Amino acid sequence: MSTLTSITIGIGVATLGAPGVQALAVAEDGHLLASTLVPLPAPVRRGAGRSEHDPRTWWPAVERALCQVTADLPRAEIGAVAVTATSGTIVPVNRRGLAAGPALLPDDLRGAEFNSRAAELGASRWAALGLSLPPTAALGRVAWLAEHAREAAGIRHVPELIGQQLTGSRVAVDAANALWTGYDPLAGEWASEVHDALAVPSKWLPEVAAPATVLGTVSRTTAALTGLPKNCPVVAGMTASCAGQIAAGAISPGRFAALLGPTYVLKGVTEALVPDPSGTLHNHRHPNGWWLPGGTSDLGAEPFQDTERLDEAAAARGPAELVVYRESRTTGESREHTTAEPADEVELHRARLESAAFVERLALDHLRRLGIEPTGPLLTTGPGTSSLLWTQLRATLTGLVIEVAPHGDPAYGAALLAAAGVRPGGLRATGGGTLVEPVVAEQPALSANYHRFCRELHDRGWIDDELHAVTTS
Protein backbone atom coordinates (compact mmCIF):
# COMPACT_ATOMS: atom_id res chain seq x y z
CA MET A 1 0.00 0.00 0.00
CA SER A 2 1.22 3.48 -0.73
CA THR A 3 0.93 6.30 1.77
CA LEU A 4 -2.11 7.45 -0.23
CA THR A 5 -4.01 4.25 0.62
CA SER A 6 -3.09 3.88 4.29
CA ILE A 7 -6.59 3.50 5.78
CA THR A 8 -8.13 0.04 6.21
CA ILE A 9 -11.72 -0.87 7.06
CA GLY A 10 -12.81 -3.69 9.36
CA ILE A 11 -16.36 -5.08 9.33
CA GLY A 12 -17.56 -7.20 12.24
CA VAL A 13 -20.85 -9.12 12.04
CA ALA A 14 -22.14 -10.47 15.36
CA THR A 15 -25.04 -12.93 15.17
CA LEU A 16 -25.10 -13.91 18.88
CA GLY A 17 -25.19 -11.89 22.08
CA ALA A 18 -26.20 -8.42 20.94
CA PRO A 19 -26.41 -8.93 17.16
CA GLY A 20 -25.07 -6.08 15.09
CA VAL A 21 -22.65 -4.88 12.45
CA GLN A 22 -19.65 -2.82 13.47
CA ALA A 23 -17.52 -1.02 10.91
CA LEU A 24 -14.42 0.97 11.72
CA ALA A 25 -11.54 2.67 9.96
CA VAL A 26 -7.93 2.37 11.13
CA ALA A 27 -4.92 4.44 10.08
CA GLU A 28 -1.56 2.87 9.26
CA ASP A 29 -0.25 3.69 12.77
CA GLY A 30 -3.23 1.93 14.39
CA HIS A 31 -5.14 5.10 15.22
CA LEU A 32 -8.92 4.61 15.16
CA LEU A 33 -10.38 7.11 12.70
CA ALA A 34 -14.07 6.25 12.71
CA SER A 35 -16.42 3.63 14.12
CA THR A 36 -20.12 2.83 14.02
CA LEU A 37 -22.46 0.06 15.15
CA VAL A 38 -25.70 -0.86 13.40
CA PRO A 39 -27.96 -3.24 15.35
CA LEU A 40 -29.40 -6.41 13.86
CA PRO A 41 -32.66 -8.15 14.83
CA ALA A 42 -32.53 -10.58 17.72
CA PRO A 43 -32.12 -14.30 16.97
CA VAL A 44 -35.24 -16.43 16.69
CA ARG A 45 -35.12 -19.39 19.07
CA ARG A 46 -37.68 -22.16 18.97
CA GLY A 47 -38.08 -25.61 20.43
CA ALA A 48 -35.83 -28.57 19.69
CA GLY A 49 -32.69 -26.46 20.02
CA ARG A 50 -33.38 -24.27 16.99
CA SER A 51 -31.58 -20.92 16.82
CA GLU A 52 -31.90 -18.86 13.65
CA HIS A 53 -31.26 -15.44 12.14
CA ASP A 54 -32.43 -13.73 8.96
CA PRO A 55 -29.37 -13.35 6.69
CA ARG A 56 -31.25 -10.87 4.50
CA THR A 57 -30.78 -8.27 7.25
CA TRP A 58 -26.98 -8.46 7.18
CA TRP A 59 -26.01 -6.67 3.99
CA PRO A 60 -28.34 -3.65 4.49
CA ALA A 61 -26.75 -3.21 7.94
CA VAL A 62 -23.23 -3.55 6.49
CA GLU A 63 -24.06 -1.05 3.75
CA ARG A 64 -25.39 1.43 6.29
CA ALA A 65 -22.38 0.97 8.60
CA LEU A 66 -19.91 1.47 5.74
CA CYS A 67 -21.69 4.63 4.60
CA GLN A 68 -21.43 6.07 8.10
CA VAL A 69 -17.76 5.18 8.53
CA THR A 70 -16.60 6.35 5.11
CA ALA A 71 -18.64 9.58 5.12
CA ASP A 72 -15.80 11.77 6.41
CA LEU A 73 -12.84 9.77 5.09
CA PRO A 74 -10.82 10.56 1.97
CA ARG A 75 -11.98 7.77 -0.32
CA ALA A 76 -8.68 7.58 -2.18
CA GLU A 77 -6.85 6.70 1.04
CA ILE A 78 -8.95 3.60 1.82
CA GLY A 79 -6.67 0.73 0.87
CA ALA A 80 -8.41 -2.51 1.92
CA VAL A 81 -11.39 -4.02 3.75
CA ALA A 82 -11.85 -7.31 5.63
CA VAL A 83 -14.74 -9.07 7.35
CA THR A 84 -14.92 -10.96 10.64
CA ALA A 85 -17.99 -12.69 12.03
CA THR A 86 -19.34 -14.96 14.73
CA SER A 87 -17.88 -18.39 14.06
CA GLY A 88 -20.21 -21.21 13.11
CA THR A 89 -23.12 -19.31 11.56
CA ILE A 90 -24.21 -21.31 8.49
CA VAL A 91 -26.55 -20.16 5.70
CA PRO A 92 -28.20 -22.43 3.12
CA VAL A 93 -28.06 -20.85 -0.34
CA ASN A 94 -29.66 -21.50 -3.74
CA ARG A 95 -27.86 -21.93 -7.06
CA ARG A 96 -27.40 -18.15 -7.37
CA GLY A 97 -25.70 -17.99 -4.01
CA LEU A 98 -28.62 -16.24 -2.32
CA ALA A 99 -30.04 -17.26 1.05
CA ALA A 100 -32.49 -20.15 0.70
CA GLY A 101 -33.57 -20.10 4.33
CA PRO A 102 -32.64 -18.76 7.74
CA ALA A 103 -29.09 -18.85 9.04
CA LEU A 104 -28.42 -21.57 11.62
CA LEU A 105 -26.61 -19.97 14.54
CA PRO A 106 -23.71 -21.42 16.55
CA ASP A 107 -25.98 -22.46 19.43
CA ASP A 108 -28.38 -24.34 17.13
CA LEU A 109 -28.40 -28.01 18.16
CA ARG A 110 -29.94 -29.64 15.08
CA GLY A 111 -26.55 -30.94 14.02
CA ALA A 112 -25.65 -32.58 17.34
CA GLU A 113 -26.25 -36.16 16.15
CA PHE A 114 -24.26 -35.55 12.98
CA ASN A 115 -21.39 -34.12 15.02
CA SER A 116 -21.32 -37.23 17.18
CA ARG A 117 -20.89 -39.32 14.02
CA ALA A 118 -18.35 -36.89 12.58
CA ALA A 119 -16.24 -37.18 15.73
CA GLU A 120 -15.91 -40.92 15.12
CA LEU A 121 -15.54 -40.73 11.33
CA GLY A 122 -12.64 -38.29 11.51
CA ALA A 123 -11.16 -39.43 14.81
CA SER A 124 -7.55 -39.72 13.60
CA ARG A 125 -7.70 -36.40 11.78
CA TRP A 126 -9.18 -34.58 14.79
CA ALA A 127 -6.63 -36.22 17.10
CA ALA A 128 -3.76 -34.89 15.00
CA LEU A 129 -5.26 -31.42 15.36
CA GLY A 130 -6.15 -31.87 19.02
CA LEU A 131 -9.70 -30.96 18.03
CA SER A 132 -12.79 -32.09 19.90
CA LEU A 133 -16.03 -31.65 17.95
CA PRO A 134 -18.73 -30.23 20.23
CA PRO A 135 -22.45 -30.86 19.62
CA THR A 136 -22.74 -27.32 18.24
CA ALA A 137 -19.94 -27.58 15.62
CA ALA A 138 -20.96 -26.07 12.29
CA LEU A 139 -20.14 -29.35 10.53
CA GLY A 140 -23.24 -31.00 11.99
CA ARG A 141 -25.49 -28.15 10.89
CA VAL A 142 -24.16 -28.43 7.33
CA ALA A 143 -24.98 -32.16 7.35
CA TRP A 144 -28.45 -31.43 8.75
CA LEU A 145 -29.09 -28.94 5.94
CA ALA A 146 -27.88 -31.45 3.35
CA GLU A 147 -30.55 -33.86 4.59
CA HIS A 148 -33.41 -31.46 5.27
CA ALA A 149 -33.03 -28.22 3.26
CA ARG A 150 -34.46 -29.28 -0.10
CA GLU A 151 -34.09 -25.85 -1.71
CA ALA A 152 -30.43 -25.53 -0.73
CA ALA A 153 -27.68 -25.91 -3.33
CA GLY A 154 -24.84 -25.06 -0.99
CA ILE A 155 -23.87 -23.29 2.22
CA ARG A 156 -22.11 -20.05 3.04
CA HIS A 157 -20.40 -18.62 6.09
CA VAL A 158 -21.14 -15.02 7.04
CA PRO A 159 -17.88 -13.55 5.61
CA GLU A 160 -18.59 -15.29 2.29
CA LEU A 161 -22.01 -13.68 1.93
CA ILE A 162 -20.66 -10.24 2.81
CA GLY A 163 -17.63 -10.77 0.58
CA GLN A 164 -19.92 -11.73 -2.30
CA GLN A 165 -21.82 -8.47 -1.85
CA LEU A 166 -18.60 -6.46 -1.68
CA THR A 167 -17.05 -7.97 -4.83
CA GLY A 168 -20.08 -8.98 -6.86
CA SER A 169 -18.87 -12.59 -7.15
CA ARG A 170 -18.31 -15.63 -4.97
CA VAL A 171 -15.30 -15.50 -2.66
CA ALA A 172 -13.38 -18.08 -0.63
CA VAL A 173 -13.92 -18.52 3.09
CA ASP A 174 -11.03 -17.93 5.46
CA ALA A 175 -9.50 -21.01 7.10
CA ALA A 176 -10.49 -19.90 10.60
CA ASN A 177 -14.21 -19.76 9.82
CA ALA A 178 -13.91 -23.06 7.93
CA LEU A 179 -12.39 -24.99 10.87
CA TRP A 180 -15.63 -26.02 12.60
CA THR A 181 -17.23 -26.81 9.25
CA GLY A 182 -14.72 -29.62 8.83
CA TYR A 183 -11.64 -27.98 7.36
CA ASP A 184 -8.26 -29.43 8.37
CA PRO A 185 -5.73 -26.56 8.62
CA LEU A 186 -2.87 -29.00 9.20
CA ALA A 187 -3.44 -30.94 5.97
CA GLY A 188 -4.83 -27.89 4.15
CA GLU A 189 -7.98 -29.70 2.99
CA TRP A 190 -11.58 -30.43 3.82
CA ALA A 191 -12.16 -33.65 5.78
CA SER A 192 -13.76 -35.17 2.69
CA GLU A 193 -14.07 -38.66 4.21
CA VAL A 194 -16.30 -37.16 6.91
CA HIS A 195 -18.38 -35.01 4.58
CA ASP A 196 -18.87 -37.90 2.15
CA ALA A 197 -20.04 -40.22 4.94
CA LEU A 198 -22.50 -37.55 6.12
CA ALA A 199 -23.81 -37.06 2.55
CA VAL A 200 -22.59 -33.46 2.32
CA PRO A 201 -22.02 -32.74 -1.41
CA SER A 202 -18.46 -31.61 -2.11
CA LYS A 203 -19.81 -28.79 -4.29
CA TRP A 204 -21.47 -27.33 -1.20
CA LEU A 205 -18.10 -26.55 0.37
CA PRO A 206 -16.33 -23.31 -0.54
CA GLU A 207 -12.75 -22.72 -1.53
CA VAL A 208 -10.63 -21.95 1.52
CA ALA A 209 -8.06 -19.14 1.74
CA ALA A 210 -5.52 -18.24 4.41
CA PRO A 211 -6.40 -15.20 6.52
CA ALA A 212 -5.05 -11.93 5.07
CA THR A 213 -5.35 -13.27 1.50
CA VAL A 214 -6.79 -10.87 -1.07
CA LEU A 215 -10.09 -12.41 -2.22
CA GLY A 216 -11.17 -9.85 -4.81
CA THR A 217 -11.96 -6.17 -5.17
CA VAL A 218 -14.93 -3.93 -4.44
CA SER A 219 -17.33 -3.74 -7.38
CA ARG A 220 -18.48 -0.53 -9.02
CA THR A 221 -22.02 -0.98 -7.62
CA THR A 222 -20.84 -1.61 -4.07
CA ALA A 223 -18.48 1.35 -4.25
CA ALA A 224 -21.39 3.62 -5.12
CA LEU A 225 -23.50 2.22 -2.28
CA THR A 226 -20.91 2.19 0.52
CA GLY A 227 -18.31 4.92 -0.03
CA LEU A 228 -15.55 2.36 -0.52
CA PRO A 229 -13.34 3.01 -3.55
CA LYS A 230 -13.91 0.88 -6.66
CA ASN A 231 -11.34 -1.95 -6.91
CA CYS A 232 -10.47 -1.66 -3.20
CA PRO A 233 -8.98 -5.04 -2.17
CA VAL A 234 -11.26 -7.32 -0.14
CA VAL A 235 -9.08 -9.36 2.24
CA ALA A 236 -9.88 -12.60 4.09
CA GLY A 237 -10.52 -12.04 7.79
CA MET A 238 -10.89 -14.55 10.63
CA THR A 239 -13.43 -15.58 13.27
CA ALA A 240 -14.50 -12.95 15.78
CA SER A 241 -12.44 -14.46 18.61
CA CYS A 242 -9.29 -14.65 16.44
CA ALA A 243 -9.83 -11.09 15.21
CA GLY A 244 -10.29 -9.95 18.81
CA GLN A 245 -6.99 -11.58 19.74
CA ILE A 246 -5.27 -9.77 16.87
CA ALA A 247 -6.90 -6.49 17.88
CA ALA A 248 -5.49 -6.90 21.40
CA GLY A 249 -1.98 -7.42 20.01
CA ALA A 250 -1.32 -11.16 20.50
CA ILE A 251 0.18 -11.72 17.06
CA SER A 252 3.67 -13.20 17.67
CA PRO A 253 4.81 -16.49 19.24
CA GLY A 254 4.46 -16.54 23.03
CA ARG A 255 1.95 -13.70 23.23
CA PHE A 256 -1.49 -14.46 24.67
CA ALA A 257 -4.63 -12.39 25.09
CA ALA A 258 -7.55 -12.88 27.46
CA LEU A 259 -10.87 -11.62 26.13
CA LEU A 260 -13.48 -11.17 28.83
CA GLY A 261 -17.09 -10.70 27.81
CA PRO A 262 -20.02 -12.99 28.66
CA THR A 263 -17.44 -15.80 28.42
CA TYR A 264 -13.70 -15.98 29.11
CA VAL A 265 -11.54 -16.60 26.02
CA LEU A 266 -7.79 -17.20 26.13
CA LYS A 267 -5.96 -17.18 22.79
CA GLY A 268 -2.32 -16.96 21.83
CA VAL A 269 0.37 -17.81 19.31
CA THR A 270 2.78 -20.75 19.08
CA GLU A 271 5.32 -21.46 16.37
CA ALA A 272 4.28 -25.12 16.04
CA LEU A 273 0.96 -26.92 16.42
CA VAL A 274 0.49 -28.16 19.99
CA PRO A 275 -2.39 -30.67 19.97
CA ASP A 276 -4.39 -30.85 23.19
CA PRO A 277 -5.42 -34.46 23.92
CA SER A 278 -8.19 -33.21 26.21
CA GLY A 279 -9.76 -31.15 23.42
CA THR A 280 -9.92 -28.09 25.67
CA LEU A 281 -7.88 -26.03 23.23
CA HIS A 282 -8.38 -25.82 19.49
CA ASN A 283 -5.93 -24.40 16.96
CA HIS A 284 -6.45 -21.99 14.11
CA ARG A 285 -3.73 -21.19 11.58
CA HIS A 286 -1.93 -17.85 11.93
CA PRO A 287 -1.64 -15.75 8.74
CA ASN A 288 2.16 -16.21 9.00
CA GLY A 289 1.85 -20.01 9.22
CA TRP A 290 2.15 -20.22 13.01
CA TRP A 291 -0.70 -21.53 15.18
CA LEU A 292 -3.33 -19.91 17.36
CA PRO A 293 -4.28 -22.14 20.31
CA GLY A 294 -7.32 -20.97 22.18
CA GLY A 295 -10.12 -22.04 24.46
CA THR A 296 -13.27 -20.72 26.06
CA SER A 297 -14.71 -20.95 29.55
CA ASP A 298 -18.39 -20.36 30.14
CA LEU A 299 -17.50 -18.13 33.08
CA GLY A 300 -20.52 -15.86 33.28
CA ALA A 301 -20.73 -12.13 33.81
CA GLU A 302 -21.87 -12.50 37.43
CA PRO A 303 -18.49 -11.56 38.97
CA PHE A 304 -18.61 -8.17 37.27
CA GLN A 305 -21.99 -6.97 38.42
CA ASP A 306 -21.92 -4.03 40.80
CA THR A 307 -18.14 -3.65 40.43
CA GLU A 308 -18.29 0.13 40.58
CA ARG A 309 -20.18 0.04 43.88
CA LEU A 310 -18.34 -2.84 45.54
CA ASP A 311 -14.78 -2.90 44.18
CA GLU A 312 -13.36 -0.27 46.53
CA ALA A 313 -14.67 -2.02 49.64
CA ALA A 314 -13.62 -5.43 48.31
CA ALA A 315 -10.10 -4.16 47.62
CA ALA A 316 -9.81 -2.86 51.18
CA ARG A 317 -11.14 -6.18 52.57
CA GLY A 318 -8.23 -8.20 51.19
CA PRO A 319 -8.30 -11.89 50.13
CA ALA A 320 -11.60 -13.65 50.81
CA GLU A 321 -12.03 -16.26 53.54
CA LEU A 322 -14.14 -18.44 51.28
CA VAL A 323 -13.93 -19.80 47.73
CA VAL A 324 -16.64 -19.56 45.08
CA TYR A 325 -16.93 -22.03 42.20
CA ARG A 326 -19.60 -22.52 39.58
CA GLU A 327 -20.74 -25.63 37.78
CA SER A 328 -20.12 -25.63 34.06
CA ARG A 329 -23.22 -24.90 32.02
CA THR A 330 -22.45 -28.01 29.99
CA THR A 331 -23.59 -30.05 33.00
CA GLY A 332 -27.06 -28.57 32.58
CA GLU A 333 -26.69 -26.42 35.71
CA SER A 334 -24.99 -23.16 36.50
CA ARG A 335 -25.32 -23.16 40.28
CA GLU A 336 -22.87 -21.18 42.36
CA HIS A 337 -21.23 -22.92 45.32
CA THR A 338 -19.29 -21.44 48.24
CA THR A 339 -17.02 -23.20 50.71
CA ALA A 340 -18.48 -21.09 53.54
CA GLU A 341 -21.19 -18.54 54.17
CA PRO A 342 -20.01 -15.05 53.10
CA ALA A 343 -19.93 -12.42 55.82
CA ASP A 344 -21.64 -9.86 53.56
CA GLU A 345 -22.06 -8.81 49.93
CA VAL A 346 -18.58 -7.29 49.87
CA GLU A 347 -16.91 -10.60 50.73
CA LEU A 348 -19.07 -12.46 48.22
CA HIS A 349 -18.14 -9.94 45.54
CA ARG A 350 -14.46 -10.29 46.35
CA ALA A 351 -14.72 -14.10 46.27
CA ARG A 352 -16.46 -14.00 42.89
CA LEU A 353 -13.73 -11.83 41.42
CA GLU A 354 -11.10 -14.15 42.84
CA SER A 355 -12.92 -17.13 41.34
CA ALA A 356 -12.83 -15.46 37.92
CA ALA A 357 -9.09 -14.99 38.35
CA PHE A 358 -8.76 -18.66 39.37
CA VAL A 359 -10.33 -19.71 36.05
CA GLU A 360 -7.64 -17.76 34.22
CA ARG A 361 -4.84 -19.23 36.35
CA LEU A 362 -6.27 -22.71 35.68
CA ALA A 363 -6.25 -22.01 31.93
CA LEU A 364 -2.61 -20.90 32.11
CA ASP A 365 -1.70 -23.99 34.12
CA HIS A 366 -3.34 -26.10 31.42
CA LEU A 367 -1.17 -24.36 28.82
CA ARG A 368 1.93 -25.11 30.88
CA ARG A 369 1.15 -28.81 31.11
CA LEU A 370 1.06 -28.82 27.32
CA GLY A 371 4.47 -27.15 27.25
CA ILE A 372 3.19 -23.69 26.28
CA GLU A 373 4.64 -20.83 28.32
CA PRO A 374 3.18 -17.35 27.62
CA THR A 375 5.79 -14.59 27.40
CA GLY A 376 5.62 -10.87 27.98
CA PRO A 377 2.63 -9.12 29.54
CA LEU A 378 -0.66 -10.99 29.32
CA LEU A 379 -2.85 -8.86 27.08
CA THR A 380 -6.46 -8.37 28.06
CA THR A 381 -9.54 -6.67 26.71
CA GLY A 382 -13.30 -6.72 27.11
CA PRO A 383 -15.94 -5.42 29.53
CA GLY A 384 -14.33 -7.19 32.49
CA THR A 385 -11.34 -4.82 32.34
CA SER A 386 -13.58 -2.07 33.71
CA SER A 387 -12.90 -3.62 37.12
CA LEU A 388 -9.40 -2.55 38.10
CA LEU A 389 -9.62 -4.80 41.16
CA TRP A 390 -10.30 -7.85 39.01
CA THR A 391 -7.35 -7.00 36.73
CA GLN A 392 -5.17 -6.54 39.82
CA LEU A 393 -6.26 -9.89 41.23
CA ARG A 394 -5.45 -11.60 37.94
CA ALA A 395 -1.95 -10.11 37.87
CA THR A 396 -1.30 -11.06 41.48
CA LEU A 397 -2.56 -14.62 41.15
CA THR A 398 -0.84 -15.42 37.86
CA GLY A 399 2.35 -13.54 38.69
CA LEU A 400 2.16 -11.92 35.25
CA VAL A 401 2.01 -8.27 34.36
CA ILE A 402 -1.39 -7.61 32.76
CA GLU A 403 -1.55 -5.20 29.83
CA VAL A 404 -5.01 -3.73 29.28
CA ALA A 405 -5.00 -3.37 25.50
CA PRO A 406 -6.48 -0.22 23.98
CA HIS A 407 -8.35 -2.23 21.35
CA GLY A 408 -10.21 -5.52 21.37
CA ASP A 409 -13.08 -5.21 18.91
CA PRO A 410 -13.09 -7.97 16.29
CA ALA A 411 -13.72 -5.32 13.62
CA TYR A 412 -10.47 -3.62 14.65
CA GLY A 413 -8.66 -6.94 14.22
CA ALA A 414 -10.29 -7.28 10.78
CA ALA A 415 -8.88 -3.88 9.83
CA LEU A 416 -5.41 -5.07 10.86
CA LEU A 417 -5.87 -8.23 8.78
CA ALA A 418 -6.93 -6.07 5.83
CA ALA A 419 -3.70 -4.10 6.19
CA ALA A 420 -1.65 -7.30 6.45
CA GLY A 421 -3.13 -8.46 3.15
CA VAL A 422 -1.86 -5.48 1.17
CA ARG A 423 0.98 -4.02 3.20
CA PRO A 424 4.51 -5.49 3.33
CA GLY A 425 5.47 -6.84 6.75
CA GLY A 426 2.25 -8.65 7.64
CA LEU A 427 0.42 -8.18 10.91
CA ARG A 428 1.52 -5.38 13.21
CA ALA A 429 0.71 -4.80 16.87
CA THR A 430 -0.37 -1.30 17.86
CA GLY A 431 0.69 -1.38 21.55
CA GLY A 432 0.08 1.42 24.02
CA GLY A 433 -1.79 -0.52 26.70
CA THR A 434 -1.96 0.15 30.45
CA LEU A 435 0.22 -2.14 32.60
CA VAL A 436 -1.04 -3.60 35.89
CA GLU A 437 1.57 -5.17 38.20
CA PRO A 438 1.07 -8.03 40.72
CA VAL A 439 0.63 -7.17 44.41
CA VAL A 440 3.30 -9.36 45.97
CA ALA A 441 1.94 -9.08 49.53
CA GLU A 442 -1.35 -10.76 48.55
CA GLN A 443 0.15 -13.63 46.54
CA PRO A 444 0.42 -16.22 49.39
CA ALA A 445 -3.24 -15.83 50.43
CA LEU A 446 -4.53 -15.83 46.87
CA SER A 447 -2.43 -18.88 45.99
CA ALA A 448 -3.86 -20.71 48.99
CA ASN A 449 -7.39 -19.85 47.85
CA TYR A 450 -6.55 -21.01 44.33
CA HIS A 451 -5.39 -24.38 45.65
CA ARG A 452 -8.66 -24.72 47.59
CA PHE A 453 -10.56 -23.84 44.41
CA CYS A 454 -8.71 -26.52 42.39
CA ARG A 455 -9.20 -29.09 45.15
CA GLU A 456 -12.96 -28.49 45.02
CA LEU A 457 -12.95 -28.97 41.23
CA HIS A 458 -10.78 -32.08 41.47
CA ASP A 459 -12.94 -33.65 44.18
CA ARG A 460 -15.93 -33.33 41.84
CA GLY A 461 -14.07 -34.79 38.88
CA TRP A 462 -14.10 -31.52 36.92
CA ILE A 463 -10.31 -31.46 36.48
CA ASP A 464 -8.10 -34.52 36.10
CA ASP A 465 -5.28 -35.72 38.34
CA GLU A 466 -2.53 -34.42 36.07
CA LEU A 467 -3.92 -30.89 35.89
CA HIS A 468 -4.58 -30.87 39.63
CA ALA A 469 -0.94 -31.79 40.21
CA VAL A 470 0.20 -28.94 37.94
CA THR A 471 -1.95 -26.44 39.82
CA THR A 472 -0.28 -27.27 43.12
CA SER A 473 3.29 -27.47 41.82
ZIVEN-V667164 format. One line per field, one symbol per residue. psi: psi as a letter, one per 30 degrees, with the letter a starting at -180 (. if undefined). burial: + if it has 24 or more other ideal C-beta (glycine too) atoms within 12 Angstrom, else -. Layout:
psi: ???
burial: ???
This chain:
psi: klffhfklkkkkjkflcjklkkklkklegfkjelklkjllllljkalggkjlljfffeeeeeeeeeeeefegkjeffjflklkllkkgkkkklafgglkgllkjlfgkgfgeeeeeeeeeegeeeeeefhkjjlfgkfeeeeeeeeefjffkgalklefeeeeeeefglkllklfeffeffgkjfefhlkieeeeefghjkeffklkklkkgkkfalkleeeeeffflkkgkkjkkbaleeeeeeeefgiflkfklkkjjbflkkkkaklelkjkjffgeklklkkfgfalikllkkgkagefgkgeeefeeeeefeaklflkklkkkfffflhkkkkflkkeafeeeeeeeeeeeeeeeeeeeeeeeffgkjkllkjkkllefffjeeeeeeeeeefgkkkjjkfkfkeeeeeeeeeefffkkfakkkeaglkkklljeffeeeeeeeeeeeeeeeefggfkleeeeeefg.
burial: +---+++++++++++++-++++++++++-+-+++++++-+--+------++++++-+++-++++++++++--+-+-+++++++++++++++++---+-++++++++++++++-++-+++-++--++--++++++++++++++++++--+--+-++++++++++++++--+++++++++++++++++---++--++--+-+---++++++++++++++++--++--++++-+++++++++++++++++++++++-+++++++-++++++++--++++---++++++++--++++++++-+++-++--+--++--++-+-++++++++-----------+-------++++++++++++++++++++++-++-+-+-++++++++++-+++++++++++++++++++++++++++++++++++++---++++--+--+-++--++-+++-++++++-++----++---++-++--
